[in-house]
Each structure stands twice: as structure tokens, then as C-alpha cells.
Amino acid sequence: MVVPLNKIHAEIHPPVLPEVAAIAPDMLALRHDLHAHPELAYEEHRTGDIVAAKLAAWGYEVHRGLGDTGVVGQLRCGDHANGQSTGKRLGLRADMDALPIRETTGLPYASQHDGKMHACGHDGHTATLLAAAKVIAESQDQLNGTINLIFQPAEEGHGGAQKMVDQGLFELFPCDALYAFHNEPGYPAGQFGFRSGVMYSSSDTAIITIHGKGGHGAMPHVAVDPIVVASHLVLALQTIRSREIDPNDMAVVSIGAIHAGDAPNVIPETCELRITIRARDPGVRELLRERITAMAHAQAAVHRATAEVEYKWRYPPVMNDVAATDFAVEVAREFLGEEWLIPNLQPLQASDDFAIMLNAVPGNYFIVGNGMGEGGCMVHNAAYDFNDNLLPVTASYWVKLAQAYLRRD
């Protein structure tokens, strides 16, 4: 269920540029087409073909292959088009990948690929940036500098940003500032949220395998039960947050999966725990790794078992640059008005590998409310859908941001 913007703001509507409003039907059709044809990490071939074809048709120089299936569209304007070096370089990023989820929305444009779904709104992010790309290209005579539009694969836990950076993204396409957004259910539809410093938490994964000694369930004394060890470990891990970390610091240790055994009368050889770990402070992030690893080995040893810990450093916290954030807020306040800004936005517990790009280039990651209340649900849910009402206003904001940053003096 799409939450109309005018249900949140009954008397006002967010501003939309006329040029964006004129292509709104095409933008909506594109978003629905992308939603119906989701592609998982590093499989974004069809999506990449669509992105590349449209960018090329609008005059962008298109580069493909970074991050395997990534697409970058570059537009040199003003002095940069004439080979001169004056002018700034702006990067805007959208993610393209879907999730391995079976969709239950029942929408007419629901996923046509069973077990794959745009359950995080990346279809909306891609469609929004493409809409802005068209309008920006049409207004390039007002701009001076270079705009790099980065369409990233494999954001959903598969390191697409890291791969693009490692393969030379910012050497090939230097940026002085970098921006991206994510839709955020639970906030009023169409409201924009900005903050400096930490925006999203880090995200790491631990896979712990307890090795015991299998045996008959009726004779546990001659076995070493890894499920019992895992049970003690699950409870012990929760004391890290409650007893070893300053209550003022954020940390999450959540066991998302436990796998062991197949029969009620058989004690298995192994038990595997899969854990997600979140933090905002680098010191807390390191402490979590140390204590989770130590506890796994200690709990196993107490019960005559052993533990194998595979700790995966994944995404660092998303850290927004102060100056880049101030600029983004100034553009939003001037274009949207104060009533469309989320006041006193606090950090969120989600994570995003845009953090890796922000470690290389100063920038800002902001949110746009996807709606709240009846009919809405969180991302990564089989019933989720991107709110189409966000497309025109967010595309308009991208255009205004680019025009403000690359304004011809």
C-alpha cells in the first residue's frame, strides 16, 4: 500500500520541478519494470543494460564493468566539457540489487522471478537517479564541472561498493563530494532526514561452529553435545552488550540462525551459529569482535568442545561529512521548506556499504521517509514496496543539489 504524501501533509505538497513532473509517468513505469525483474548481487545485467542505454541516450559517457555489473555515467559540463580543470566534481550513487525473498505483495508489477524481490527499494533508488539524470543533462548549460552517476551492484551484503572502489572508481571518476539516499519506512512519506557524523551503524557477521562429539541421544554422557554449548553461548553473548559496553554506546549482537542435527534422538557433531553485529564506535566494534571470539572458545572449552570462529568484517559505520551535510541541508531547506525536513534525526541501526565510498570521498547519506502507519512495513519484508510518491520529489532534489553544487558562476 502506497502512503500518499497528502495523507501526511493534508494542506501542503512537496515541491516538484516541472521538468521532473513531465516525465513522472515514464519514471513510474521504469520503477515498476525494475521491480518486476529483480536481480541479485552481481547479476544486475538487465538492470545495467537499461541504465547504460538511458544514460548514453541522454549524452552521458558510460563506463561498465566496475564491480562486475556496475555502471557509471559521466557528464562534463561547462569548462570541463572544453577540457579545462576549473569546476567541481559531484558524485551521486544509487544501488541496483535485489534480495533473495519471495514477494507476497500481490501487486500487478510484482516480481516475475520467484525467490527474488526488490524488498529494499533499490528499484526506486535507481529509477529516481535516472529521472534526475535526464533533467540534469537537459540543463547542463547551467552547470560547470563534472557529474558522476554511480549505479552500484551488490549492496546487500556482498561488497559491491568495496569492489568498485578497489577497481579504481574514484581514480577513474574523481569526486569532490558524494551523495546517496535510502528510503526509510516509519518516517512520514516525502520527508528528508539529514545528520552529520554517524548515520548508519557498522555491520559485521560472525559464523561460529561448535565442534562436539556425536552420539545417541539416550547416552549423552559418552557424547559432547554442541547444542548445549551453543545454548550457553547464546546467553553469554548477550552479556557483552549489557555488562561490558558503556550504556551510552550503541551495540547489537543478534543470533539470526542456529543449525544443528536432523533427528530428535541423535546428538550431532557440530552446531553452527550465525550472528549479526552492529556498532557505531570503532572501539566498540573492535571490542565486540574480541569478546565474541573469546567467549566462543571459552564456552566450548568449559564443555569439552572446541569452537571455530569465522569473523567477517563487512561494512563500517556510515559517517557523514559536516560540510557536505550542511550543503545538502541548505539545498533541501531552500527547495523543500522546513516542513519537509525530519527534525533532530538520530542515527539508525541499519547499515550500508556506501560507508566504504564515504571513507574515500567526503559526502552525505540521507533518508527519505517511505511512509508510516497502516499498510506500511519495514524493508527486507516480503510485503514491502517502494513508495512511488517519493520518485518526483527526490528526483527533483537530486537535480537541485546538482545545480547548486555545479552552478555556473
Kinemage of the C-alpha trace (Angstrom):
@kinemage 1
@onewidth
@group {chain A} dominant
@subgroup {mainchain}
@vectorlist {calphas} color= white
{ca met a 1} P 0.000 0.000 0.000
{ca val a 2} L 1.441 3.348 -1.065
{ca val a 3} L 1.013 6.081 1.538
{ca pro a 4} L 0.005 9.280 -0.313
{ca leu a 5} L 2.017 12.305 0.646
{ca asn a 6} L -1.122 14.329 1.213
{ca lys a 7} L -2.159 11.944 3.988
{ca ile a 8} L 0.895 13.068 5.898
{ca his a 9} L 0.667 16.758 4.977
{ca ala a 10} L -3.001 17.392 4.263
{ca glu a 11} L -2.607 21.062 3.342
{ca ile a 12} L 0.730 21.041 1.508
{ca his a 13} L 2.544 19.086 -1.140
{ca pro a 14} L 6.279 18.745 -1.667
{ca pro a 15} L 7.710 20.829 -4.483
{ca val a 16} L 8.421 19.033 -7.736
{ca leu a 17} L 10.275 20.545 -10.667
{ca pro a 18} L 8.102 20.899 -13.804
{ca glu a 19} L 10.731 19.050 -15.846
{ca val a 20} L 10.512 16.107 -13.457
{ca ala a 21} L 6.712 16.182 -13.326
{ca ala a 22} L 6.683 15.951 -17.130
{ca ile a 23} L 8.499 12.606 -17.075
{ca ala a 24} L 6.766 11.212 -13.982
{ca pro a 25} L 4.742 8.585 -15.918
{ca asp a 26} L 7.892 7.257 -17.572
{ca met a 27} L 9.694 7.227 -14.238
{ca leu a 28} L 6.860 5.264 -12.635
{ca ala a 29} L 6.778 2.741 -15.479
{ca leu a 30} L 10.535 2.267 -15.200
{ca arg a 31} L 10.363 1.670 -11.440
{ca his a 32} L 7.627 -0.920 -11.877
{ca asp a 33} L 9.581 -2.639 -14.649
{ca leu a 34} L 12.686 -2.848 -12.453
{ca his a 35} L 10.562 -4.151 -9.582
{ca ala a 36} L 9.111 -6.883 -11.784
{ca his a 37} L 12.592 -8.008 -12.883
{ca pro a 38} L 14.754 -8.083 -9.738
{ca glu a 39} L 18.360 -9.234 -9.954
{ca leu a 40} L 20.570 -10.342 -7.077
{ca ala a 41} L 24.117 -9.231 -6.316
{ca tyr a 42} L 26.415 -9.266 -9.355
{ca glu a 43} L 23.525 -10.441 -11.531
{ca glu a 44} L 22.316 -6.932 -12.413
{ca his a 45} L 22.838 -7.403 -16.146
{ca arg a 46} L 19.366 -6.420 -17.357
{ca thr a 47} L 19.214 -3.511 -14.932
{ca gly a 48} L 22.674 -2.389 -16.007
{ca asp a 49} L 21.672 -2.584 -19.677
{ca ile a 50} L 18.675 -0.324 -19.039
{ca val a 51} L 20.719 2.162 -17.016
{ca ala a 52} L 23.536 2.287 -19.567
{ca ala a 53} L 21.216 2.684 -22.553
{ca lys a 54} L 19.311 5.557 -20.999
{ca leu a 55} L 22.431 7.387 -19.853
{ca ala a 56} L 24.017 7.050 -23.276
{ca ala a 57} L 20.864 8.337 -24.966
{ca trp a 58} L 20.973 11.431 -22.749
{ca gly a 59} L 24.580 12.227 -23.589
{ca tyr a 60} L 26.484 10.666 -20.698
{ca glu a 61} L 29.781 8.896 -21.226
{ca val a 62} L 29.021 5.396 -19.964
{ca his a 63} L 31.510 3.086 -18.271
{ca arg a 64} L 30.626 -0.511 -17.384
{ca gly a 65} L 32.376 -3.297 -15.515
{ca leu a 66} L 33.441 -1.710 -12.222
{ca gly a 67} L 32.244 -4.051 -9.518
{ca asp a 68} L 31.474 -6.537 -12.318
{ca thr a 69} L 27.990 -5.201 -13.084
{ca gly a 70} L 28.294 -1.566 -12.011
{ca val a 71} L 27.536 1.371 -14.303
{ca val a 72} L 28.940 4.897 -14.162
{ca gly a 73} L 27.602 7.738 -16.267
{ca gln a 74} L 29.748 10.856 -16.541
{ca leu a 75} L 28.665 14.239 -17.847
{ca arg a 76} L 31.235 17.005 -18.298
{ca cys a 77} L 29.689 20.457 -18.304
{ca gly a 78} L 30.974 23.984 -18.966
{ca asp a 79} L 34.740 24.294 -18.630
{ca his a 80} L 35.113 20.541 -18.069
{ca ala a 81} L 33.454 19.870 -21.428
{ca asn a 82} L 36.123 22.077 -23.006
{ca gly a 83} L 38.972 20.230 -21.314
{ca gln a 84} L 39.623 22.826 -18.619
{ca ser a 85} L 40.129 21.941 -14.959
{ca thr a 86} L 38.043 24.620 -13.262
{ca gly a 87} L 34.799 23.427 -11.706
{ca lys a 88} L 33.830 20.831 -9.139
{ca arg a 89} L 33.179 17.107 -9.468
{ca leu a 90} L 29.986 15.689 -7.949
{ca gly a 91} L 29.077 12.038 -7.398
{ca leu a 92} L 25.544 10.685 -6.906
{ca arg a 93} L 25.057 6.995 -6.159
{ca ala a 94} L 22.152 4.539 -6.398
{ca asp a 95} L 22.153 0.801 -5.639
{ca met a 96} L 20.631 -1.730 -8.051
{ca asp a 97} L 20.479 -5.190 -6.451
{ca ala a 98} L 17.508 -7.097 -5.047
{ca leu a 99} L 17.150 -9.607 -2.204
{ca pro a 100} L 16.563 -13.387 -2.107
{ca ile a 101} L 12.998 -13.015 -0.795
{ca arg a 102} L 9.744 -14.425 -2.193
{ca glu a 103} L 7.418 -11.461 -2.741
{ca thr a 104} L 3.900 -11.515 -1.244
{ca thr a 105} L 2.598 -8.057 -2.238
{ca gly a 106} L 0.252 -9.296 -4.961
{ca leu a 107} L 0.945 -6.119 -6.917
{ca pro a 108} L 0.395 -6.124 -10.695
{ca tyr a 109} L 4.112 -5.394 -11.109
{ca ala a 110} L 5.267 -7.946 -8.513
{ca ser a 111} L 8.459 -9.900 -9.087
{ca gln a 112} L 8.397 -12.272 -12.025
{ca his a 113} L 11.387 -14.160 -10.609
{ca asp a 114} L 10.406 -16.477 -7.778
{ca gly a 115} L 12.579 -16.024 -4.712
{ca lys a 116} L 13.932 -12.645 -5.816
{ca met a 117} L 12.438 -9.309 -4.804
{ca his a 118} L 13.199 -5.618 -4.594
{ca ala a 119} L 12.438 -5.633 -0.880
{ca cys a 120} L 14.695 -2.692 -0.028
{ca gly a 121} L 13.678 -0.106 -2.615
{ca his a 122} L 16.757 -0.215 -4.824
{ca asp a 123} L 14.411 -0.204 -7.821
{ca gly a 124} L 13.139 3.165 -6.592
{ca his a 125} L 16.646 4.467 -5.941
{ca thr a 126} L 17.730 3.554 -9.477
{ca ala a 127} L 14.619 4.985 -11.138
{ca thr a 128} L 14.923 8.211 -9.150
{ca leu a 129} L 18.540 8.814 -10.113
{ca leu a 130} L 17.788 8.030 -13.750
{ca ala a 131} L 14.963 10.562 -13.782
{ca ala a 132} L 17.284 13.175 -12.320
{ca ala a 133} L 19.965 12.224 -14.851
{ca lys a 134} L 17.686 13.099 -17.750
{ca val a 135} L 16.760 16.504 -16.344
{ca ile a 136} L 20.359 17.280 -15.378
{ca ala a 137} L 21.501 16.504 -18.930
{ca glu a 138} L 18.863 18.818 -20.337
{ca ser a 139} L 20.044 21.649 -18.061
{ca gln a 140} L 23.784 21.106 -18.442
{ca asp a 141} L 24.294 24.544 -19.996
{ca gln a 142} L 23.645 25.922 -16.479
{ca leu a 143} L 26.402 23.764 -14.961
{ca asn a 144} L 30.160 23.976 -14.713
{ca gly a 145} L 32.005 20.836 -13.689
{ca thr a 146} L 31.529 17.075 -13.869
{ca ile a 147} L 28.777 14.872 -12.533
{ca asn a 148} L 29.418 11.169 -11.984
{ca leu a 149} L 26.329 8.998 -11.586
{ca ile a 150} L 27.283 5.741 -9.871
{ca phe a 151} L 24.919 2.785 -10.190
{ca gln a 152} L 26.305 0.235 -7.744
{ca pro a 153} L 25.728 -3.522 -7.678
{ca ala a 154} L 25.702 -5.874 -4.712
{ca glu a 155} L 24.942 -3.562 -1.808
{ca glu a 156} L 23.005 -6.237 0.080
{ca gly a 157} L 25.891 -7.761 1.987
{ca his a 158} L 28.091 -8.631 -0.988
{ca gly a 159} L 30.545 -5.730 -1.018
{ca gly a 160} L 29.724 -4.030 -4.290
{ca ala a 161} L 30.988 -0.650 -3.096
{ca gln a 162} L 34.293 -2.104 -1.925
{ca lys a 163} L 34.776 -3.857 -5.236
{ca met a 164} L 34.081 -0.679 -7.228
{ca val a 165} L 36.496 1.314 -5.047
{ca asp a 166} L 39.179 -1.383 -5.238
{ca gln a 167} L 38.875 -1.426 -9.021
{ca gly a 168} L 39.583 2.296 -9.261
{ca leu a 169} L 36.203 4.026 -9.100
{ca phe a 170} L 37.497 7.306 -7.719
{ca glu a 171} L 40.736 7.235 -9.710
{ca leu a 172} L 38.714 6.940 -12.914
{ca phe a 173} L 35.905 9.217 -11.756
{ca pro a 174} L 37.261 11.634 -9.106
{ca cys a 175} L 34.625 13.283 -6.925
{ca asp a 176} L 34.909 16.240 -4.592
{ca ala a 177} L 31.654 15.314 -2.859
{ca leu a 178} L 29.432 12.245 -2.910
{ca tyr a 179} L 25.758 11.776 -2.043
{ca ala a 180} L 23.219 8.950 -1.792
{ca phe a 181} L 19.855 8.335 -0.143
{ca his a 182} L 17.767 5.482 1.190
{ca asn a 183} L 14.018 5.306 1.567
{ca glu a 184} L 13.063 4.781 5.206
{ca pro a 185} L 9.735 3.253 6.299
{ca gly a 186} L 8.477 4.583 9.618
{ca tyr a 187} L 9.003 8.234 8.701
{ca pro a 188} L 6.395 10.453 7.016
{ca ala a 189} L 6.379 9.928 3.268
{ca gly a 190} L 8.442 12.528 1.465
{ca gln a 191} L 10.213 13.981 4.476
{ca phe a 192} L 14.007 14.225 4.184
{ca gly a 193} L 16.334 13.380 7.059
{ca phe a 194} L 19.932 14.581 7.396
{ca arg a 195} L 22.593 14.393 10.081
{ca ser a 196} L 26.345 14.890 10.378
{ca gly a 197} L 28.607 12.183 11.788
{ca val a 198} L 27.295 8.650 12.250
{ca met a 199} L 24.199 7.939 10.156
{ca tyr a 200} L 24.130 4.139 9.953
{ca ser a 201} L 25.821 1.518 12.111
{ca ser a 202} L 28.575 -0.875 11.144
{ca ser a 203} L 27.579 -4.385 10.138
{ca asp a 204} L 29.750 -7.435 10.741
{ca thr a 205} L 28.995 -11.151 10.709
{ca ala a 206} L 30.290 -13.989 12.856
{ca ile a 207} L 29.811 -17.647 11.982
{ca ile a 208} L 30.652 -19.830 14.968
{ca thr a 209} L 30.879 -23.604 14.594
{ca ile a 210} L 30.880 -25.632 17.812
{ca his a 211} L 32.620 -28.995 17.374
{ca gly a 212} L 31.481 -31.626 19.844
{ca lys a 213} L 31.240 -35.413 19.755
{ca gly a 214} L 28.185 -37.002 18.264
{ca gly a 215} L 26.294 -39.809 19.896
{ca his a 216} L 22.973 -41.357 20.847
{ca gly a 217} L 20.507 -39.014 22.467
{ca ala a 218} L 19.831 -41.605 25.182
{ca met a 219} L 23.517 -41.706 26.173
{ca pro a 220} L 24.648 -38.068 26.404
{ca his a 221} L 27.419 -38.931 28.883
{ca val a 222} L 29.524 -40.509 26.133
{ca ala a 223} L 28.999 -37.567 23.753
{ca val a 224} L 29.830 -33.859 23.789
{ca asp a 225} L 26.646 -32.016 22.885
{ca pro a 226} L 27.383 -28.935 20.719
{ca ile a 227} L 23.780 -27.761 21.048
{ca val a 228} L 24.173 -27.372 24.810
{ca val a 229} L 27.393 -25.429 24.247
{ca ala a 230} L 25.652 -23.201 21.711
{ca ser a 231} L 22.780 -22.592 24.121
{ca his a 232} L 25.147 -21.389 26.830
{ca leu a 233} L 26.958 -19.232 24.282
{ca val a 234} L 23.750 -17.564 23.048
{ca leu a 235} L 23.000 -16.349 26.576
{ca ala a 236} L 26.609 -15.398 27.331
{ca leu a 237} L 26.896 -13.265 24.213
{ca gln a 238} L 24.083 -11.020 25.411
{ca thr a 239} L 26.146 -10.027 28.446
{ca ile a 240} L 28.661 -8.266 26.204
{ca arg a 241} L 26.155 -5.528 25.476
{ca ser a 242} L 24.657 -5.417 28.965
{ca arg a 243} L 27.825 -5.740 31.060
{ca glu a 244} L 30.916 -4.834 29.024
{ca ile a 245} L 29.908 -1.827 26.912
{ca asp a 246} L 29.138 1.675 28.135
{ca pro a 247} L 25.328 2.088 28.184
{ca asn a 248} L 25.815 5.331 26.246
{ca asp a 249} L 27.304 3.393 23.307
{ca met a 250} L 25.214 1.525 20.757
{ca ala a 251} L 25.869 -2.180 20.143
{ca val a 252} L 23.804 -5.119 18.887
{ca val a 253} L 24.637 -8.838 18.932
{ca ser a 254} L 21.815 -10.853 17.371
{ca ile a 255} L 21.869 -14.570 16.617
{ca gly a 256} L 19.873 -14.963 13.441
{ca ala a 257} L 20.310 -18.671 12.782
{ca ile a 258} L 21.269 -21.871 14.593
{ca his a 259} L 21.833 -25.059 12.607
{ca ala a 260} L 22.446 -28.478 14.145
{ca gly a 261} L 21.237 -32.030 13.778
{ca asp a 262} L 18.375 -33.717 11.971
{ca ala a 263} L 16.883 -36.246 14.393
{ca pro a 264} L 15.489 -35.990 17.942
{ca asn a 265} L 17.491 -38.977 19.222
{ca val a 266} L 20.893 -38.050 17.749
{ca ile a 267} L 23.418 -35.692 19.319
{ca pro a 268} L 25.101 -34.004 16.329
{ca glu a 269} L 28.817 -33.460 15.809
{ca thr a 270} L 28.502 -29.707 15.207
{ca cys a 271} L 26.269 -26.724 15.806
{ca glu a 272} L 26.567 -23.510 13.798
{ca leu a 273} L 25.523 -20.028 14.961
{ca arg a 274} L 25.187 -17.109 12.539
{ca ile a 275} L 25.389 -13.710 14.172
{ca thr a 276} L 24.984 -10.100 13.069
{ca ile a 277} L 26.937 -7.477 15.000
{ca arg a 278} L 26.291 -3.712 14.896
{ca ala a 279} L 28.123 -0.730 16.402
{ca arg a 280} L 28.733 2.959 15.761
{ca asp a 281} L 32.052 3.498 17.507
{ca pro a 282} L 35.192 1.851 16.027
{ca gly a 283} L 36.440 0.931 19.513
{ca val a 284} L 33.156 -0.785 20.377
{ca arg a 285} L 33.252 -2.584 17.039
{ca glu a 286} L 36.695 -3.994 17.851
{ca leu a 287} L 35.673 -4.926 21.405
{ca leu a 288} L 32.697 -6.886 20.088
{ca arg a 289} L 34.965 -8.928 17.841
{ca glu a 290} L 37.394 -9.665 20.663
{ca arg a 291} L 34.770 -10.664 23.215
{ca ile a 292} L 32.593 -12.723 20.846
{ca thr a 293} L 35.649 -14.703 19.760
{ca ala a 294} L 36.905 -15.190 23.334
{ca met a 295} L 33.506 -16.238 24.660
{ca ala a 296} L 33.030 -18.792 21.895
{ca his a 297} L 36.312 -20.512 22.712
{ca ala a 298} L 35.786 -20.280 26.479
{ca gln a 299} L 32.247 -21.661 26.476
{ca ala a 300} L 33.315 -24.509 24.203
{ca ala a 301} L 36.266 -25.366 26.447
{ca val a 302} L 34.087 -25.494 29.573
{ca his a 303} L 32.003 -28.232 27.932
{ca arg a 304} L 34.929 -30.198 26.410
{ca ala a 305} L 34.155 -28.927 22.919
{ca thr a 306} L 36.013 -26.632 20.531
{ca ala a 307} L 34.898 -23.560 18.638
{ca glu a 308} L 35.768 -22.298 15.188
{ca val a 309} L 35.059 -18.575 14.659
{ca glu a 310} L 34.817 -17.023 11.209
{ca tyr a 311} L 34.524 -13.277 11.793
{ca lys a 312} L 33.681 -11.229 8.721
{ca trp a 313} L 34.395 -7.506 8.764
{ca arg a 314} L 31.747 -6.177 6.432
{ca tyr a 315} L 30.560 -2.554 6.451
{ca pro a 316} L 31.926 0.226 8.682
{ca pro a 317} L 29.571 2.897 10.072
{ca val a 318} L 28.215 5.418 7.574
{ca met a 319} L 29.936 8.675 8.536
{ca asn a 320} L 28.577 11.892 7.040
{ca asp a 321} L 30.925 14.811 6.431
{ca val a 322} L 29.908 18.013 8.227
{ca ala a 323} L 30.423 20.397 5.302
{ca ala a 324} L 28.777 18.062 2.796
{ca thr a 325} L 25.820 17.605 5.129
{ca asp a 326} L 25.430 21.327 5.719
{ca phe a 327} L 25.347 21.881 1.961
{ca ala a 328} L 22.733 19.155 1.437
{ca val a 329} L 20.547 20.571 4.207
{ca glu a 330} L 20.825 24.089 2.792
{ca val a 331} L 19.643 22.881 -0.621
{ca ala a 332} L 16.794 20.897 0.944
{ca arg a 333} L 15.661 23.763 3.148
{ca glu a 334} L 15.663 26.213 0.240
{ca phe a 335} L 13.910 23.870 -2.183
{ca leu a 336} L 11.594 21.842 0.051
{ca gly a 337} L 10.988 24.089 3.029
{ca glu a 338} L 11.500 23.363 6.715
{ca glu a 339} L 8.252 21.390 6.987
{ca trp a 340} L 9.687 18.637 4.781
{ca leu a 341} L 12.760 18.081 6.943
{ca ile a 342} L 12.822 15.492 9.742
{ca pro a 343} L 13.869 17.353 12.902
{ca asn a 344} L 16.654 16.011 15.134
{ca leu a 345} L 17.213 12.820 13.161
{ca gln a 346} L 19.016 10.195 15.236
{ca pro a 347} L 21.418 7.527 13.898
{ca leu a 348} L 19.796 4.375 12.552
{ca gln a 349} L 20.764 0.755 13.212
{ca ala a 350} L 20.767 -0.208 9.539
{ca ser a 351} L 23.995 -0.460 7.570
{ca asp a 352} L 25.046 0.314 4.015
{ca asp a 353} L 28.261 -0.174 2.104
{ca phe a 354} L 28.050 3.412 0.893
{ca ala a 355} L 30.122 3.807 4.068
{ca ile a 356} L 33.109 2.497 2.113
{ca met a 357} L 32.693 5.166 -0.549
{ca leu a 358} L 32.369 7.840 2.137
{ca asn a 359} L 35.674 6.662 3.592
{ca ala a 360} L 37.237 7.653 0.262
{ca val a 361} L 35.268 10.819 -0.568
{ca pro a 362} L 33.520 13.267 1.790
{ca gly a 363} L 29.776 13.250 1.392
{ca asn a 364} L 26.373 12.645 2.885
{ca tyr a 365} L 23.926 9.765 3.109
{ca phe a 366} L 20.375 10.908 3.869
{ca ile a 367} L 16.976 9.272 4.186
{ca val a 368} L 13.589 9.992 2.655
{ca gly a 369} L 10.536 8.795 4.569
{ca asn a 370} L 8.701 5.963 2.792
{ca gly a 371} L 5.529 6.298 4.871
{ca met a 372} L 4.229 5.151 8.209
{ca gly a 373} L 1.134 3.674 9.759
{ca glu a 374} L -1.393 1.223 8.368
{ca gly a 375} L -0.310 -0.688 5.285
{ca gly a 376} L 3.369 0.063 5.661
{ca cys a 377} L 6.153 -2.324 6.571
{ca met a 378} L 9.895 -2.311 7.011
{ca val a 379} L 12.375 -3.062 4.255
{ca his a 380} L 13.581 -6.671 3.819
{ca asn a 381} L 9.967 -7.753 4.228
{ca ala a 382} L 8.096 -9.815 1.636
{ca ala a 383} L 5.214 -7.303 1.742
{ca tyr a 384} L 7.337 -4.165 1.265
{ca asp a 385} L 7.066 -1.819 -1.708
{ca phe a 386} L 8.859 1.446 -2.501
{ca asn a 387} L 6.508 4.423 -2.224
{ca asp a 388} L 6.093 5.786 -5.760
{ca asn a 389} L 5.165 9.193 -4.384
{ca leu a 390} L 8.815 9.669 -3.462
{ca leu a 391} L 10.045 9.493 -7.040
{ca pro a 392} L 9.250 13.011 -8.291
{ca val a 393} L 10.248 14.919 -5.154
{ca thr a 394} L 13.509 13.010 -4.643
{ca ala a 395} L 14.461 13.247 -8.318
{ca ser a 396} L 13.759 16.982 -8.116
{ca tyr a 397} L 16.011 17.254 -5.086
{ca trp a 398} L 18.826 15.462 -6.934
{ca val a 399} L 18.513 17.992 -9.738
{ca lys a 400} L 18.548 20.948 -7.351
{ca leu a 401} L 21.549 19.524 -5.498
{ca ala a 402} L 23.500 19.060 -8.736
{ca gln a 403} L 22.572 22.523 -9.963
{ca ala a 404} L 23.585 24.114 -6.678
{ca tyr a 405} L 26.882 22.231 -6.470
{ca leu a 406} L 27.876 22.748 -10.102
{ca arg a 407} L 26.320 26.163 -10.571
{ca arg a 408} L 27.958 28.153 -13.365
{ca asp a 409} L 29.272 31.419 -11.884
